[in-house]
Amino acid sequence: MAIGATALEFGIYRDGDNNLDHEQAFVINQALNVSNRDSSIEFVVEDTTSRRGLLHEGALRTESYLIRDGEASDVTVETPHDPSSRENLAAFVARTLDRAQESGAKQTWIELVDHGGGDGGGLESATNGSTMSERDIAGAIADGVAMHARTHPEDADRKIDGVVANQCLIAP
């Protein structure tokens, strides 16, 4: 059941558990501004951060929410997720596709925002130092698509139409 005329469901998976947390948070402000100007674009956000965001500055946490019409809603705050976990990224992809189905979105994109790790990977955990490889990122996206298809066989043809990697390509 579509909730409105949504042309694009855009998932933002932001790993702000690093020294660029504040600088990379601009992507959230962009989403708020874009959705305010164009109500046909909705964002599903998972933001692991310690910056002053929807709540207060301080402890590392994961904030999840929707952005539509320039407003955040359905906010949940949890202990920090491991952004480099293939299972966590797959669950986020499935949630984004679930929301795309609910909103009747014509396209679904994912943006991966992190410090980066060169051209061999990107999503990095500050707590255990692991970095998700490009192969695991692709696998996690495929896993999330498959999870959505199993849960919603009536929408099994829905896919991720594009991926934006908003990450540094410099590696030590």
LOLUMVO-574388 format. One record per residue (C-alpha): residue number from 1; residue in one letter; x, y, z. Coordinates in Angstrom, 3 decimals. Last residue first. Example, Ala and Ser with C-alpha at 12.3 -4.5 7.8 and 13.67 -1.06 7.14 Angstrom:
2
<r><vexba>2</vexba><loba>s</loba><X>13.670</X><Y>-1.060</Y><Z>7.140</Z></r>
<r><vexba>1</vexba><loba>a</loba><X>12.300</X><Y>-4.500</Y><Z>7.800</Z></r>
END
This chain:
172
<r><vexba>172</vexba><loba>p</loba><X>47.569</X><Y>3.904</Y><Z>4.477</Z></r>
<r><vexba>171</vexba><loba>a</loba><X>44.374</X><Y>4.263</Y><Z>2.451</Z></r>
<r><vexba>170</vexba><loba>i</loba><X>42.986</X><Y>7.205</Y><Z>0.524</Z></r>
<r><vexba>169</vexba><loba>l</loba><X>39.747</X><Y>6.525</Y><Z>-1.362</Z></r>
<r><vexba>168</vexba><loba>c</loba><X>37.613</X><Y>8.588</Y><Z>0.996</Z></r>
<r><vexba>167</vexba><loba>q</loba><X>33.981</X><Y>7.616</Y><Z>1.099</Z></r>
<r><vexba>166</vexba><loba>n</loba><X>30.596</X><Y>8.661</Y><Z>-0.244</Z></r>
<r><vexba>165</vexba><loba>a</loba><X>29.933</X><Y>5.415</Y><Z>-2.101</Z></r>
<r><vexba>164</vexba><loba>v</loba><X>26.655</X><Y>5.950</Y><Z>-3.969</Z></r>
<r><vexba>163</vexba><loba>v</loba><X>24.747</X><Y>2.795</Y><Z>-4.885</Z></r>
<r><vexba>162</vexba><loba>g</loba><X>22.080</X><Y>2.494</Y><Z>-7.553</Z></r>
<r><vexba>161</vexba><loba>d</loba><X>18.854</X><Y>0.746</Y><Z>-8.507</Z></r>
<r><vexba>160</vexba><loba>i</loba><X>18.617</X><Y>-1.473</Y><Z>-5.436</Z></r>
<r><vexba>159</vexba><loba>k</loba><X>16.009</X><Y>-4.077</Y><Z>-6.281</Z></r>
<r><vexba>158</vexba><loba>r</loba><X>12.282</X><Y>-4.769</Y><Z>-6.204</Z></r>
<r><vexba>157</vexba><loba>d</loba><X>11.336</X><Y>-7.910</Y><Z>-8.171</Z></r>
<r><vexba>156</vexba><loba>a</loba><X>10.351</X><Y>-9.815</Y><Z>-5.020</Z></r>
<r><vexba>155</vexba><loba>d</loba><X>7.493</X><Y>-7.401</Y><Z>-4.222</Z></r>
<r><vexba>154</vexba><loba>e</loba><X>4.701</X><Y>-9.983</Y><Z>-3.782</Z></r>
<r><vexba>153</vexba><loba>p</loba><X>7.323</X><Y>-12.263</Y><Z>-2.218</Z></r>
<r><vexba>152</vexba><loba>h</loba><X>7.660</X><Y>-9.780</Y><Z>0.671</Z></r>
<r><vexba>151</vexba><loba>t</loba><X>9.678</X><Y>-11.412</Y><Z>3.469</Z></r>
<r><vexba>150</vexba><loba>r</loba><X>11.699</X><Y>-13.602</Y><Z>1.116</Z></r>
<r><vexba>149</vexba><loba>a</loba><X>12.149</X><Y>-10.765</Y><Z>-1.425</Z></r>
<r><vexba>148</vexba><loba>h</loba><X>13.222</X><Y>-8.312</Y><Z>1.305</Z></r>
<r><vexba>147</vexba><loba>m</loba><X>15.808</X><Y>-10.761</Y><Z>2.649</Z></r>
<r><vexba>146</vexba><loba>a</loba><X>17.088</X><Y>-11.408</Y><Z>-0.912</Z></r>
<r><vexba>145</vexba><loba>v</loba><X>17.581</X><Y>-7.672</Y><Z>-1.526</Z></r>
<r><vexba>144</vexba><loba>g</loba><X>19.379</X><Y>-7.405</Y><Z>1.820</Z></r>
<r><vexba>143</vexba><loba>d</loba><X>21.678</X><Y>-10.330</Y><Z>0.969</Z></r>
<r><vexba>142</vexba><loba>a</loba><X>22.488</X><Y>-8.749</Y><Z>-2.409</Z></r>
<r><vexba>141</vexba><loba>i</loba><X>23.401</X><Y>-5.495</Y><Z>-0.649</Z></r>
<r><vexba>140</vexba><loba>a</loba><X>25.480</X><Y>-7.425</Y><Z>1.880</Z></r>
<r><vexba>139</vexba><loba>g</loba><X>27.259</X><Y>-9.283</Y><Z>-0.925</Z></r>
<r><vexba>138</vexba><loba>a</loba><X>28.143</X><Y>-6.040</Y><Z>-2.718</Z></r>
<r><vexba>137</vexba><loba>i</loba><X>29.506</X><Y>-4.635</Y><Z>0.554</Z></r>
<r><vexba>136</vexba><loba>d</loba><X>31.271</X><Y>-7.939</Y><Z>1.219</Z></r>
<r><vexba>135</vexba><loba>r</loba><X>33.015</X><Y>-7.805</Y><Z>-2.184</Z></r>
<r><vexba>134</vexba><loba>e</loba><X>33.934</X><Y>-4.148</Y><Z>-1.652</Z></r>
<r><vexba>133</vexba><loba>s</loba><X>35.571</X><Y>-5.170</Y><Z>1.609</Z></r>
<r><vexba>132</vexba><loba>m</loba><X>34.122</X><Y>-4.302</Y><Z>5.011</Z></r>
<r><vexba>131</vexba><loba>t</loba><X>36.790</X><Y>-2.875</Y><Z>7.289</Z></r>
<r><vexba>130</vexba><loba>s</loba><X>37.519</X><Y>-4.204</Y><Z>10.772</Z></r>
<r><vexba>129</vexba><loba>g</loba><X>39.075</X><Y>-1.925</Y><Z>13.381</Z></r>
<r><vexba>128</vexba><loba>n</loba><X>37.162</X><Y>-3.424</Y><Z>16.325</Z></r>
<r><vexba>127</vexba><loba>t</loba><X>35.441</X><Y>-0.398</Y><Z>17.866</Z></r>
<r><vexba>126</vexba><loba>a</loba><X>36.014</X><Y>2.144</Y><Z>15.116</Z></r>
<r><vexba>125</vexba><loba>s</loba><X>34.385</X><Y>-0.166</Y><Z>12.575</Z></r>
<r><vexba>124</vexba><loba>e</loba><X>35.078</X><Y>0.613</Y><Z>8.933</Z></r>
<r><vexba>123</vexba><loba>l</loba><X>32.836</X><Y>0.698</Y><Z>5.883</Z></r>
<r><vexba>122</vexba><loba>g</loba><X>35.152</X><Y>1.279</Y><Z>2.963</Z></r>
<r><vexba>121</vexba><loba>g</loba><X>36.778</X><Y>-1.325</Y><Z>0.887</Z></r>
<r><vexba>120</vexba><loba>g</loba><X>39.583</X><Y>-2.028</Y><Z>-1.543</Z></r>
<r><vexba>119</vexba><loba>d</loba><X>39.659</X><Y>1.395</Y><Z>-3.227</Z></r>
<r><vexba>118</vexba><loba>g</loba><X>41.063</X><Y>3.034</Y><Z>-0.133</Z></r>
<r><vexba>117</vexba><loba>g</loba><X>39.672</X><Y>2.646</Y><Z>3.353</Z></r>
<r><vexba>116</vexba><loba>g</loba><X>36.775</X><Y>4.987</Y><Z>3.746</Z></r>
<r><vexba>115</vexba><loba>h</loba><X>35.786</X><Y>7.496</Y><Z>6.399</Z></r>
<r><vexba>114</vexba><loba>d</loba><X>32.178</X><Y>6.545</Y><Z>5.883</Z></r>
<r><vexba>113</vexba><loba>v</loba><X>28.957</X><Y>7.299</Y><Z>4.016</Z></r>
<r><vexba>112</vexba><loba>l</loba><X>27.307</X><Y>4.493</Y><Z>2.029</Z></r>
<r><vexba>111</vexba><loba>e</loba><X>24.417</X><Y>5.816</Y><Z>-0.043</Z></r>
<r><vexba>110</vexba><loba>i</loba><X>21.680</X><Y>3.414</Y><Z>-1.163</Z></r>
<r><vexba>109</vexba><loba>w</loba><X>19.193</X><Y>3.957</Y><Z>-4.003</Z></r>
<r><vexba>108</vexba><loba>t</loba><X>15.640</X><Y>2.759</Y><Z>-4.563</Z></r>
<r><vexba>107</vexba><loba>q</loba><X>13.528</X><Y>3.707</Y><Z>-7.578</Z></r>
<r><vexba>106</vexba><loba>k</loba><X>9.786</X><Y>3.886</Y><Z>-8.351</Z></r>
<r><vexba>105</vexba><loba>a</loba><X>8.834</X><Y>4.225</Y><Z>-4.710</Z></r>
<r><vexba>104</vexba><loba>g</loba><X>5.431</X><Y>2.863</Y><Z>-3.695</Z></r>
<r><vexba>103</vexba><loba>s</loba><X>5.877</X><Y>4.154</Y><Z>-0.146</Z></r>
<r><vexba>102</vexba><loba>e</loba><X>5.370</X><Y>0.738</Y><Z>1.433</Z></r>
<r><vexba>101</vexba><loba>q</loba><X>7.529</X><Y>-0.983</Y><Z>-1.174</Z></r>
<r><vexba>100</vexba><loba>a</loba><X>10.278</X><Y>1.588</Y><Z>-0.752</Z></r>
<r><vexba>99</vexba><loba>r</loba><X>9.993</X><Y>1.175</Y><Z>3.026</Z></r>
<r><vexba>98</vexba><loba>d</loba><X>10.575</X><Y>-2.570</Y><Z>2.736</Z></r>
<r><vexba>97</vexba><loba>l</loba><X>13.450</X><Y>-1.866</Y><Z>0.320</Z></r>
<r><vexba>96</vexba><loba>t</loba><X>15.093</X><Y>0.439</Y><Z>2.878</Z></r>
<r><vexba>95</vexba><loba>r</loba><X>14.533</X><Y>-2.089</Y><Z>5.668</Z></r>
<r><vexba>94</vexba><loba>a</loba><X>16.104</X><Y>-4.848</Y><Z>3.497</Z></r>
<r><vexba>93</vexba><loba>v</loba><X>19.131</X><Y>-2.641</Y><Z>2.737</Z></r>
<r><vexba>92</vexba><loba>f</loba><X>19.512</X><Y>-1.876</Y><Z>6.447</Z></r>
<r><vexba>91</vexba><loba>a</loba><X>19.345</X><Y>-5.592</Y><Z>7.332</Z></r>
<r><vexba>90</vexba><loba>a</loba><X>22.034</X><Y>-6.325</Y><Z>4.721</Z></r>
<r><vexba>89</vexba><loba>l</loba><X>24.250</X><Y>-3.555</Y><Z>6.145</Z></r>
<r><vexba>88</vexba><loba>n</loba><X>23.920</X><Y>-5.056</Y><Z>9.628</Z></r>
<r><vexba>87</vexba><loba>e</loba><X>24.640</X><Y>-8.601</Y><Z>8.421</Z></r>
<r><vexba>86</vexba><loba>r</loba><X>27.752</X><Y>-7.496</Y><Z>6.510</Z></r>
<r><vexba>85</vexba><loba>s</loba><X>29.057</X><Y>-5.853</Y><Z>9.677</Z></r>
<r><vexba>84</vexba><loba>s</loba><X>31.396</X><Y>-2.920</Y><Z>9.009</Z></r>
<r><vexba>83</vexba><loba>p</loba><X>28.881</X><Y>-0.420</Y><Z>10.393</Z></r>
<r><vexba>82</vexba><loba>d</loba><X>28.907</X><Y>-2.193</Y><Z>13.778</Z></r>
<r><vexba>81</vexba><loba>h</loba><X>25.744</X><Y>-0.864</Y><Z>15.390</Z></r>
<r><vexba>80</vexba><loba>p</loba><X>26.021</X><Y>1.611</Y><Z>18.238</Z></r>
<r><vexba>79</vexba><loba>t</loba><X>23.586</X><Y>1.134</Y><Z>21.125</Z></r>
<r><vexba>78</vexba><loba>e</loba><X>20.163</X><Y>2.150</Y><Z>19.977</Z></r>
<r><vexba>77</vexba><loba>v</loba><X>18.189</X><Y>5.287</Y><Z>19.165</Z></r>
<r><vexba>76</vexba><loba>t</loba><X>14.923</X><Y>5.095</Y><Z>17.241</Z></r>
<r><vexba>75</vexba><loba>v</loba><X>13.271</X><Y>7.947</Y><Z>15.370</Z></r>
<r><vexba>74</vexba><loba>d</loba><X>10.055</X><Y>7.245</Y><Z>13.447</Z></r>
<r><vexba>73</vexba><loba>s</loba><X>10.141</X><Y>10.767</Y><Z>12.016</Z></r>
<r><vexba>72</vexba><loba>a</loba><X>12.568</X><Y>13.331</Y><Z>10.623</Z></r>
<r><vexba>71</vexba><loba>e</loba><X>11.080</X><Y>16.294</Y><Z>8.773</Z></r>
<r><vexba>70</vexba><loba>g</loba><X>11.973</X><Y>18.053</Y><Z>5.508</Z></r>
<r><vexba>69</vexba><loba>d</loba><X>8.975</X><Y>16.609</Y><Z>3.651</Z></r>
<r><vexba>68</vexba><loba>r</loba><X>10.141</X><Y>13.070</Y><Z>4.434</Z></r>
<r><vexba>67</vexba><loba>i</loba><X>13.127</X><Y>11.855</Y><Z>6.424</Z></r>
<r><vexba>66</vexba><loba>l</loba><X>12.821</X><Y>8.465</Y><Z>8.090</Z></r>
<r><vexba>65</vexba><loba>y</loba><X>14.755</X><Y>7.416</Y><Z>11.181</Z></r>
<r><vexba>64</vexba><loba>s</loba><X>17.559</X><Y>5.363</Y><Z>12.699</Z></r>
<r><vexba>63</vexba><loba>e</loba><X>20.041</X><Y>6.727</Y><Z>15.248</Z></r>
<r><vexba>62</vexba><loba>t</loba><X>22.963</X><Y>4.505</Y><Z>16.167</Z></r>
<r><vexba>61</vexba><loba>r</loba><X>24.946</X><Y>5.499</Y><Z>19.253</Z></r>
<r><vexba>60</vexba><loba>l</loba><X>28.391</X><Y>6.752</Y><Z>20.294</Z></r>
<r><vexba>59</vexba><loba>a</loba><X>28.144</X><Y>8.745</Y><Z>23.485</Z></r>
<r><vexba>58</vexba><loba>g</loba><X>28.118</X><Y>12.509</Y><Z>23.448</Z></r>
<r><vexba>57</vexba><loba>e</loba><X>26.395</X><Y>15.274</Y><Z>21.610</Z></r>
<r><vexba>56</vexba><loba>h</loba><X>22.651</X><Y>15.356</Y><Z>22.112</Z></r>
<r><vexba>55</vexba><loba>l</loba><X>19.681</X><Y>14.162</Y><Z>20.102</Z></r>
<r><vexba>54</vexba><loba>l</loba><X>18.725</X><Y>14.509</Y><Z>16.452</Z></r>
<r><vexba>53</vexba><loba>g</loba><X>22.344</X><Y>15.159</Y><Z>15.663</Z></r>
<r><vexba>52</vexba><loba>r</loba><X>24.944</X><Y>16.465</Y><Z>18.062</Z></r>
<r><vexba>51</vexba><loba>r</loba><X>27.812</X><Y>14.217</Y><Z>17.170</Z></r>
<r><vexba>50</vexba><loba>s</loba><X>28.404</X><Y>10.709</Y><Z>18.569</Z></r>
<r><vexba>49</vexba><loba>t</loba><X>27.366</X><Y>8.884</Y><Z>15.429</Z></r>
<r><vexba>48</vexba><loba>t</loba><X>26.093</X><Y>5.712</Y><Z>13.790</Z></r>
<r><vexba>47</vexba><loba>d</loba><X>23.436</X><Y>7.014</Y><Z>11.395</Z></r>
<r><vexba>46</vexba><loba>e</loba><X>20.885</X><Y>4.689</Y><Z>9.812</Z></r>
<r><vexba>45</vexba><loba>v</loba><X>18.654</X><Y>6.776</Y><Z>7.570</Z></r>
<r><vexba>44</vexba><loba>v</loba><X>15.721</X><Y>5.958</Y><Z>5.291</Z></r>
<r><vexba>43</vexba><loba>f</loba><X>15.174</X><Y>8.939</Y><Z>3.003</Z></r>
<r><vexba>42</vexba><loba>e</loba><X>12.125</X><Y>10.027</Y><Z>0.991</Z></r>
<r><vexba>41</vexba><loba>i</loba><X>11.998</X><Y>11.854</Y><Z>-2.340</Z></r>
<r><vexba>40</vexba><loba>s</loba><X>8.614</X><Y>12.713</Y><Z>-3.886</Z></r>
<r><vexba>39</vexba><loba>s</loba><X>8.228</X><Y>15.592</Y><Z>-1.418</Z></r>
<r><vexba>38</vexba><loba>d</loba><X>10.823</X><Y>17.638</Y><Z>-3.282</Z></r>
<r><vexba>37</vexba><loba>r</loba><X>12.041</X><Y>20.864</Y><Z>-1.654</Z></r>
<r><vexba>36</vexba><loba>n</loba><X>11.746</X><Y>19.651</Y><Z>1.949</Z></r>
<r><vexba>35</vexba><loba>s</loba><X>13.071</X><Y>16.230</Y><Z>0.950</Z></r>
<r><vexba>34</vexba><loba>v</loba><X>16.141</X><Y>17.856</Y><Z>-0.581</Z></r>
<r><vexba>33</vexba><loba>n</loba><X>16.758</X><Y>20.057</Y><Z>2.472</Z></r>
<r><vexba>32</vexba><loba>l</loba><X>16.447</X><Y>17.237</Y><Z>5.014</Z></r>
<r><vexba>31</vexba><loba>a</loba><X>18.599</X><Y>14.949</Y><Z>2.868</Z></r>
<r><vexba>30</vexba><loba>q</loba><X>21.264</X><Y>17.635</Y><Z>2.500</Z></r>
<r><vexba>29</vexba><loba>n</loba><X>21.318</X><Y>18.155</Y><Z>6.263</Z></r>
<r><vexba>28</vexba><loba>i</loba><X>21.893</X><Y>14.407</Y><Z>6.696</Z></r>
<r><vexba>27</vexba><loba>v</loba><X>24.715</X><Y>14.420</Y><Z>4.088</Z></r>
<r><vexba>26</vexba><loba>f</loba><X>26.359</X><Y>17.274</Y><Z>6.007</Z></r>
<r><vexba>25</vexba><loba>a</loba><X>27.013</X><Y>14.748</Y><Z>8.780</Z></r>
<r><vexba>24</vexba><loba>q</loba><X>30.231</X><Y>13.803</Y><Z>6.975</Z></r>
<r><vexba>23</vexba><loba>e</loba><X>32.099</X><Y>16.790</Y><Z>8.407</Z></r>
<r><vexba>22</vexba><loba>h</loba><X>30.921</X><Y>16.148</Y><Z>11.976</Z></r>
<r><vexba>21</vexba><loba>d</loba><X>31.803</X><Y>12.437</Y><Z>12.047</Z></r>
<r><vexba>20</vexba><loba>l</loba><X>35.107</X><Y>12.879</Y><Z>10.193</Z></r>
<r><vexba>19</vexba><loba>n</loba><X>37.252</X><Y>11.657</Y><Z>13.120</Z></r>
<r><vexba>18</vexba><loba>n</loba><X>35.442</X><Y>8.313</Y><Z>13.235</Z></r>
<r><vexba>17</vexba><loba>d</loba><X>32.215</X><Y>6.614</Y><Z>14.319</Z></r>
<r><vexba>16</vexba><loba>g</loba><X>30.218</X><Y>8.468</Y><Z>11.691</Z></r>
<r><vexba>15</vexba><loba>d</loba><X>29.251</X><Y>5.422</Y><Z>9.665</Z></r>
<r><vexba>14</vexba><loba>r</loba><X>26.278</X><Y>6.638</Y><Z>7.683</Z></r>
<r><vexba>13</vexba><loba>y</loba><X>23.934</X><Y>4.273</Y><Z>5.844</Z></r>
<r><vexba>12</vexba><loba>i</loba><X>21.664</X><Y>6.624</Y><Z>3.886</Z></r>
<r><vexba>11</vexba><loba>g</loba><X>18.816</X><Y>4.863</Y><Z>2.055</Z></r>
<r><vexba>10</vexba><loba>f</loba><X>17.057</X><Y>6.789</Y><Z>-0.713</Z></r>
<r><vexba>9</vexba><loba>e</loba><X>13.504</X><Y>5.935</Y><Z>-1.697</Z></r>
<r><vexba>8</vexba><loba>l</loba><X>12.772</X><Y>7.770</Y><Z>-4.936</Z></r>
<r><vexba>7</vexba><loba>a</loba><X>9.570</X><Y>8.612</Y><Z>-6.803</Z></r>
<r><vexba>6</vexba><loba>t</loba><X>7.280</X><Y>8.643</Y><Z>-3.793</Z></r>
<r><vexba>5</vexba><loba>a</loba><X>3.720</X><Y>9.704</Y><Z>-4.593</Z></r>
<r><vexba>4</vexba><loba>g</loba><X>2.043</X><Y>8.859</Y><Z>-1.341</Z></r>
<r><vexba>3</vexba><loba>i</loba><X>1.674</X><Y>6.163</Y><Z>1.282</Z></r>
<r><vexba>2</vexba><loba>a</loba><X>1.624</X><Y>3.233</Y><Z>-1.153</Z></r>
<r><vexba>1</vexba><loba>m</loba><X>0.000</X><Y>0.000</Y><Z>0.000</Z></r>
END
